[in-house]
Amino acid sequence: MSSTSTDTRATEAAIVRRSRPFHLQALSFGGRYGTIIVLVGMTAAFLIAAPDTFGSTGNLLAVLTNLAPGAIVALGLTICLVAGDFDLSIGYQASIAGVFVVGLLSGLGLIGVGGPQGIGLPMWIAIPIVLVFGLVFGLINGLVVTKLGVNALIATLGTGTILFAVNLLYGQGVTYGVRDDGSFLRLAIGKAFGIIPWPIIILVVFTAGMWLLLNQTKLGQHIKAVGDDPEAARRLGINVSRTRIYAFMITGFCATAGGVMLAASLGSGDANAGDVYLLQGFAAAFLGSAALRDGEFHIIGTILGCLTVAVGFNGLAIFSAPPFTQYLFAGGLLVIAVALSTLSRKYVSDL
């Protein structure tokens, strides 16, 4: 579809919106800007309640630093969602990536505690190995879904559970601290030019990379086309199966990258550390789909969703809320996110 026809449809939709009754316009506004309203509202409430703590520069940097690993995972999930698929293994991938990279750095090797141990690998070798592992696992997910015809939800739940078993086998379920020269930990606590924490820089790079991939590359256009209508994409000559496999591979790459960042921030590898990113990632992506777009998954929206989740968690921590409230918040936010996304899509379908 040409940009001219797209602009024409957008203009026609805007005219129809303005001609609708006020309550429908209000519903449309809520569906389209609900995420931003929630984010601004929470931020304002926390600023009023704890201006010196929540509003400090240090806390702002802490929020952005802490959200970086999970946001990178959510960005990869967004690519899969744009392609019309789901990946329930992202939390397991993030967890094993953290354990695996710590094992390589600390001398556990490729086999783990059950095999021969030796001198740890340098960071510039260990991290690429883990990222390649993420690509390979994403390839496996894609092949299971496209070639074996297994539903993506079932397939990735199954492969993720298998991956968790491999994680336990590799590290025996023990949390291992990083043993290296400190360079790995500096990924999380170091600052570029002594000002901006490295996790924020890395997150900006991933965000820009994923945005460019989706919006400025042929593969990104194919991913969007497959997600919109696989049959129409096939008639246009797009290899639908291969495109979906690429989407799963990108998701796997980002999930393991987020797991590596998480391990650097924790200073250890934990078999369950990345599990929370499954719920958080879906909440952020669905919140983002209702931000500025009519129920469409997109990169900037996912980042806004991640900020919403991170600000909420940070506010709960500042006010020493009980641990169960974080799960309550994340679960409730996911329900609201899906509702907003559904509302946006329903309104557009009625135009």
N, C-alpha and C positions, 0 to 999 in steps of 0.2 A: 504494500500500500504506500502510495506516495505521500510526501510530507504535506502537499497541498490538500489532498483528500482528508488527511488526518486533521489538519487545521480546520477544514470545513466542518467536519463532524464535531470537533470541539466547540466551534462557534455555534452550531445548531443546538448542541446540548446545553450550552450556556443560556441561549435564548429560551429554551424550554424550561430550564430551571427557574429563570426569572418570571416566567408566566405561571408557575405552579403556585398553589395556595401557600400561605405563610408557614403552616405547620410542616408541610413537605419540604419547604426550603430550609426550615430549621433542622429537620432530620438529615437533610443532605449536608448541611454545614457541620453538624455533629459527626456524621460519618466521615467527612473529608478532613476535618481539623480536630477531631476528638483527641487524637494522640498528643497534638501540640497543646491543646487546652489542658489535658491531664498533666503534662510535663510542666507547663508554666504554673499551673495551680499548685502542684506539689512544691515546686521551687519557691514560690512566693510564700507558701505556708511555713516552710522550713526556715526561710530567711527571717520571717517575722518572729517565729518561736525561738530561734537560736542564731541570731545574726552574727555573733562573734565566732561561733564554731562552724556552722554550716557555710556562712558567707566568706570564710577566709580563703585566701589564695592557696594555702597549703591543702585545705580540704578539697577545693576544686581540682587541683592537680591529682590529689589522691583518688577522687572519683574517676577521673579520666584514666588514671594509671590502672586502677583495679578493674575497670570495665574492659580494658584492652583485650585480654585473652578470650573472654566470652564473646566480645563483639566480633573478633576475627572468626570464631566458630560460627556465629550467626550470619556473617557475610557469606561464608561458604554455603550454609543452609539456604540462603536466599537464592543462590544460583540454581540449586536443585528445585526449589519451589517455583521459580520462574519457568523452569522446564516442565512443570506439571507433575513433579514427583515429590516424594517424602523420603527423609533419611532419619530413621530412629536410632541409628548407630553413632551419631556424632559425639554423644557423651562418652561412650565406650572408647571411641577413637581418641578423644582428648586425654582420657585417663591413661590408656596404654602408651600414648606418645610421651607423657610425662615420665612414666616408669621406664620406658625404653631409653629415652635420652639420658636419664640419670644413670641407668645401668651402663650405657656405653661410655659415659664420662668417668664413671667410677670403677671400671674394670670388670663389670659383670659380663661383658661381651655380648655376642649375638644370641647365645643360648640361655643365659641367665644364671641364677644361683646353682642350678643343677649341673652346669658345665664348667669347663676350665675358666678360671679367672686370671686376669693379668692387669697390665697397665691400661688405664683409661685412655680413650681416644680424645684428641683435641676437639674443641667445640666446633671448629670449622669442618670437621669430618662427621662428627656425631649427629649434628642437626640435619645436614642434608640426607643422611641415611634414614632418619626418622620421617622426613618430609617425603622421600621416595616411597617409604612404607605406606604413607597416607595415600599417595597416588595409586599404588598397587591395590590397596584395600578398596579404594573408590572404584577402581576398574573391576574388581570382583563383584562389588555391589551392582554395578551397571550391567555386567554380564548376566548375573543371576536374574535381574529384573527384565532385561531385554531379550536375552537368548533362551532362558528357561521359562520365561513368562510368569514368574512369580510376582504377585502384587508387591509393590514397593514397601508398603507398611510391614507386611509379613516378612519379606526378604531381609530388610535392614534390621528388623527386630531380631531375626534369627542369626544373621551374621554378626550383629553386635553382641549377642549373648555368647556366641562362639569366641568372639574377640576378648570378651571379659574372662573366659576360661583360659585363653592363651596368656592374658595379663597375669592371672593368678599363677599359672605355671611358670612364667618367666621370673616373676619377683617373689613367688611364694606368699603373696599377700602382705609382705612386710614393707613398711615405709622406709625407703633408703635416702639418706642425706647425700647431697652432692659432694663429691670429693674431686676437686680440680683446683686450678690456681686462682679461682675467684672470678674469672672472666665470664662464666655462665651466669652467675648471680648478678653481674653488672648489667645484664640485659633487662633486669627488673628494677634495680635500684640505682643504676647509673643515669647520668643526665648528659644530653648533647649540649656542648658549649657551657656545661655547668648550670643550665637553666631548665630545659625541657626534658622530662624523663623519657628514656628510650622506648618504653611501651607505647607512649603516645605517638612518637615518631613512627614506630612500626605499624600502629593502627592506621595512621594517616596514609602510609604507603599502601597498605592492604585495601583501604577504602577506595583510594584513587585507582588502584589496579583493578579492582572488581568493577568499579563504575565504568572505567575505560573498556574493560572486556565486554560488558553487557551492551554498552551504548556506542562503541566506536570500532567494533571488530565484526567480521563476518560470522564468527562463531557465536558471538553474543546475539546477533540478529537471528541466527538459526535457533538458538535456545529459546528466544522469545516466541518465534513462530511455532515451534514444537509445543510450547506451553499453551499457546492460544488455541491451536487446532492442529493436532498431529496429522490428520488426514489431509488437510489443506497444505500443510508443510511438505508432506510426502508428494503431493501432486506438483508442487513447485520444484521438485528434484532434490529436496533436502533428505539426507540420510538420517532418519529419525532415531534409529537405534544408536548409531554412533554419536549423535548429538547428546542423547540422554546419558550415554556412558561418559562422555566428556564432562557433563554436568556433575555426575557422581564423583568423578576424579577430582574436580575442583573442590567439591565439598569435602572430600577426604583430605586434600592438601591443607585446606584452611582449618579443619578440625584438628589435625595433628600439629599445625603451627600454633594454634591456640593452646593446645596441651603442653607444648614446649615452653610457651610463655608462662603458663600457669606454674610449671615445675620450677622455672627460674624465680618466680615471685615467692613460691613456698620454700625454695631451697631443698626440695626433696621430691621423690616420686611416690605417689600414693595411688593405689589401684582404684580408688573411688573418687579421686579429687575432681575429675572432670564431668562426673555424672550430672551435676546440677545444670550443665550447659544445655542439656536436652530441653528441659522445660523453659529455661531462660531464652534459649535461641528461638524456639517457636513463638514464645510470647513477644519477643522483640520483632520478629519478622512479621507477625500478624498485626501487631500495633503499627508497624511501619507501613503495612499495606493500606492502612486507613489514613495515612498521613500524606496529604497533598495529592494523592491519587485516588481513583475510585476503586478501591479494593485490589489494586495491582501491587505485587511484590516488587520492591525496588531498593537499591543500595542506600540512598540517602534516607529513605523511610526506615530501613532497618537500623541505621545508626541512631535515628531519633528514638526508635523503640528501645534500643540498648541504653540510651541516656535516661529514658523514663524508668526502666528497671533499676539502673544503677543509682539514680537519685532517690528512688523509693527505699532501696536497701540501705543507702547511706543515712537517710533520715531516721530509719528504724534503729540503726546502730547508734547514732548520736543520742537518741532518747532511750537507749538501753532496753529496747523492746525484747521480749522473750524470743528465743530462737524459732518457735513455731510460727511466729507472725511473718517471718520471711517466706515460708512455704505458703501461708495463707495469702500473702500479698502476691506472690508469683502465680499461684493457681488462679486467684481472682482476676489478676491482670490478663492472664491468658484467655479466660472466658470473655472478659470485656473486649479484648483485642479481636477475637474471632467474631464477636457480635458486631463490632464496628466495621470489620472487613465485610461481613455478610450484608450489613446495612448498606454499605457503599455499593457493593455489587448489585444488590437488589434494586437500588434506586436507579443505577445506570441501566439495568436491563429493562426498566419500565419506561426509559426515555424513548 
